Amino acid sequence: MYLYACNFFSFSMGLAEAIHPTLGTIDYKQPMVKLVFIGGSLLFFAAVFVVSALASYAIKTYRNFRAREKVFWNLAVLRAMYGVICTVFGCWAIWWDEVGIKDVVHATTPTGFVIIYGTVGFFLFEVIVSTTSDLVFGKFNALLNAHHFVSILCS
């Protein structure tokens, strides 16, 4: 266990490589790689959304919500998961990523590509769910949708 922890926090590799060494050898600029990572993150967040919905049925308050409120509850869980992931990757970039520390502006690492593509997948999922929710429930929140569309454009 100690050896694994030492390898995980090795300063010579990025967080992505610590998760799986193959992530350090991928050419992240290839369009198919981008699509796979973005699609994979979208599917990951969809799975978190579904698991949240299934697990939340154990909570009486959740069962008493209307359908639209349940969607927003599950989105809140999803956003919390995304926040934890970004916090871990952000802390890694600030304190342990040697390449990022040396060149803050122009450094590109596998870890950076993974989190950027994950962010695009997250915001795509958010746009899909919020737009679908607006269409199904007949309520349109212009500011929320504008926020998500701008987030995708800036990702």
Residue pairs with C-beta under 8 A, 6 or more apart in sequence:
7 18
8 18
9 18
9 96
10 18
11 96
11 98
12 98
13 24
14 24
14 92
14 97
14 99
14 109
14 110
14 111
15 88
15 89
15 92
15 96
15 97
15 111
16 23
16 24
16 109
16 110
16 111
16 113
16 114
17 23
17 24
17 110
17 111
23 110
23 114
24 110
26 33
26 110
27 33
28 34
28 37
28 110
28 113
28 114
28 117
34 117
37 113
37 114
37 117
37 118
37 121
38 117
38 120
38 121
38 124
39 121
40 121
41 117
41 118
41 119
41 120
41 121
41 122
42 121
42 122
42 124
42 125
43 121
44 118
44 121
45 78
45 81
45 82
45 121
45 122
45 125
46 125
48 77
48 78
48 81
49 74
49 75
49 77
49 78
49 125
49 129
52 73
52 74
52 77
52 78
53 70
53 74
56 62
56 70
56 73
56 74
56 77
57 63
62 70
62 73
65 73
67 137
68 133
68 137
68 139
71 129
71 133
75 126
75 129
75 130
78 125
78 126
82 122
85 115
85 118
86 115
86 119
89 111
89 114
89 115
92 111
93 100
93 111
93 112
94 100
97 107
97 109
97 111
99 107
99 109
100 107
100 109
100 112
116 155
119 155
120 152
120 155
123 148
123 151
123 152
123 155
124 152
126 148
126 151
127 145
127 148
127 149
127 152
130 141
130 144
130 145
130 148
131 145
134 140
134 141
134 145
